Amino acid sequence: QVQLVESGGGLVQAGGSLRLSCAASGMIFSINAMGWYRQAPGKQRELVASITSGGSTNYADSVKGRFTISRDNAKNTVYLQMNSLKPEDTAVYYCNAEVMTIVRVTTDCWGQGTQVTVSS
């Protein structure tokens, strides 16, 4: 069993910054890709950023140059540094991880989400 817990969300003014964290815990053997998704009211969930175990990153065009994804493999944690935030970034942000458990079963895991609200 694997659990992902997000933290760091909140309310900020436009132009401000937030740093999201997502820690994976449980019977983990290894973690391949990790990523951040977001979903605004009435809209589909979208990929914000992802990072492989080797450190290769990918970003949505809407956040490129403003957000940075990183990971700490020793802590099984992924981060999302969000700078120059815009009201359009307002959404619930979800952490995702592709986890191989200690019994060698690969599982796609999701956190419960953390709210990010950016005011004008």
C-alpha positions in Angstrom: 0.0 0.0 0.0 1.3 3.4 -1.0 0.1 6.9 0.1 0.9 10.3 -1.4 0.4 13.4 0.7 0.5 16.9 -0.8 1.2 20.1 1.1 2.1 23.7 0.4 -1.1 25.0 -1.2 -2.8 28.2 -0.2 -3.9 31.6 -1.1 -1.5 34.0 -2.8 -1.6 37.3 -4.7 -0.9 37.3 -8.4 2.9 37.4 -9.0 3.5 35.5 -5.8 5.1 32.1 -5.2 4.2 28.8 -3.7 6.1 25.5 -3.2 4.2 22.3 -3.3 5.5 19.1 -1.8 4.3 15.5 -2.2 5.7 12.7 -0.1 5.2 9.1 -0.9 5.2 6.5 1.8 4.4 2.8 2.2 5.8 -0.4 0.8 7.9 1.3 -1.9 10.6 -0.5 -3.9 11.2 2.3 -6.4 9.4 5.2 -8.1 9.6 5.9 -11.8 7.9 9.0 -13.0 6.3 11.6 -10.7 4.2 14.5 -11.7 1.8 17.3 -10.8 -1.7 17.7 -12.3 -4.3 20.3 -11.7 -8.0 20.6 -12.1 -10.0 23.8 -12.1 -13.8 23.9 -11.6 -15.6 22.7 -14.7 -12.4 21.8 -16.5 -10.6 18.6 -17.2 -7.5 17.5 -15.2 -4.3 18.5 -17.0 -0.7 17.7 -16.6 1.3 20.6 -15.2 4.8 19.0 -14.9 6.4 15.6 -14.7 9.9 14.3 -13.9 11.4 10.9 -14.5 13.6 9.0 -12.2 16.6 10.2 -14.2 15.6 13.8 -13.8 14.1 14.5 -17.3 11.3 17.1 -17.0 8.3 18.1 -19.0 6.0 21.1 -18.6 2.7 22.4 -19.9 3.2 25.4 -22.1 1.1 27.5 -19.8 3.6 27.1 -16.9 6.9 26.9 -18.8 9.4 29.3 -17.4 7.4 29.9 -14.2 7.2 26.5 -12.6 10.0 24.1 -11.7 9.5 20.4 -10.8 12.2 18.5 -8.8 12.5 15.4 -6.7 14.4 14.0 -3.8 14.7 10.3 -4.3 16.0 9.7 -0.8 12.8 11.2 0.6 10.5 9.8 -2.0 9.3 13.4 -2.5 8.5 15.6 -5.5 8.3 19.4 -5.4 6.7 22.0 -7.6 8.1 25.5 -7.2 5.5 27.9 -8.6 6.6 31.5 -9.3 4.9 34.5 -11.0 1.5 32.9 -10.2 -1.5 34.0 -12.2 -5.2 33.8 -11.4 -5.4 31.2 -14.2 -3.3 28.9 -12.0 -6.1 28.5 -9.5 -7.0 24.9 -9.2 -6.7 21.8 -7.1 -3.2 20.3 -7.6 -2.7 16.6 -7.5 0.4 14.6 -7.1 1.0 11.5 -9.2 3.6 8.7 -9.0 4.3 5.5 -10.7 5.4 3.2 -7.9 6.8 -0.3 -7.8 5.9 -1.8 -4.5 8.1 -4.2 -2.5 6.1 -7.1 -4.0 7.1 -5.9 -7.5 3.7 -4.6 -8.5 3.6 -1.3 -10.4 0.9 1.1 -9.3 -0.3 4.5 -10.5 -0.9 6.5 -7.3 -2.6 9.8 -6.6 -2.7 12.2 -3.7 -5.9 13.8 -2.4 -5.0 17.2 -3.8 -4.1 20.6 -2.4 -5.9 23.9 -3.3 -4.0 26.7 -4.9 -5.8 30.0 -5.2 -4.3 33.1 -6.9 -6.1 36.4 -6.4 -5.8 39.4 -8.7 
